[in-house]
Amino acid sequence: MIRALPITIREIDLGVMLMNVARTFYQWQVRAEQRQRLGELGQHALNDMGISRSQAKAEARKPFFWN
């Protein structure tokens, strides 16, 4: 037997839900761009930030949806 959830459309704020989805997609895009740029940085810039080449490569290889 299939039961319906005891909520109505009024209880779900579609606008808030869509804004949360849009915010998540935006964060993923920004994260992907930052990781790509990090992977392209030279050794001098990495030294200035205090991270090694291997740390930068490890971060750049992470999928965009990983925090």
C-alpha positions as a printed Julia matrix, in Angstrom:
67×3 Matrix{Float64}:
  0.0    0.0     0.0
  1.37   3.42   -0.96
  0.81   6.23    1.48
  0.87   9.89    0.59
  3.05  12.17    2.64
  0.98  14.27    5.03
  2.09  17.6     3.55
  0.54  19.92    1.06
  2.08  22.09   -1.62
  1.51  25.13    0.61
  3.83  23.67    3.23
  6.68  23.43    0.75
  8.12  26.81   -0.09
  9.11  26.22   -3.69
 10.92  29.56   -3.9
 13.17  28.74   -0.97
 13.86  25.29   -2.36
 14.82  26.68   -5.78
 17.05  29.33   -4.19
 18.85  26.63   -2.22
 19.4   24.61   -5.38
 20.67  27.69   -7.24
 22.99  28.56   -4.34
 24.39  25.04   -4.31
 25.03  25.09   -8.07
 26.74  28.48   -7.75
 28.96  27.23   -4.92
 29.91  24.19   -6.98
 30.82  26.39   -9.95
 32.96  28.71   -7.82
 34.68  25.76   -6.14
 35.45  24.12   -9.51
 36.93  27.37  -10.87
 39.04  27.92   -7.75
 40.38  24.39   -7.84
 41.24  24.71  -11.52
 43.13  27.97  -10.86
 44.91  26.42   -7.89
 46.16  23.62  -10.12
 47.52  26.19  -12.58
 49.48  28.27  -10.05
 53.24  28.41  -10.22
 55.59  27.34   -7.46
 56.25  30.93   -6.34
 52.54  31.57   -5.71
 52.18  28.24   -3.92
 55.16  29.1    -1.72
 53.51  32.44   -0.88
 50.38  30.58    0.25
 52.4   28.02    2.18
 51.23  24.93    0.33
 53.2   22.37   -1.62
 52.69  21.37   -5.23
 51.37  17.97   -4.12
 48.83  19.61   -1.79
 47.68  21.91   -4.6
 47.34  19.0    -7.01
 45.41  16.95   -4.45
 42.99  19.83   -3.9
 42.66  20.52   -7.63
 41.77  16.87   -8.29
 38.85  16.89   -5.86
 35.4   16.85   -7.44
 33.56  20.18   -7.32
 30.88  18.78   -5.02
 33.36  17.84   -2.26
 33.74  20.51    0.36
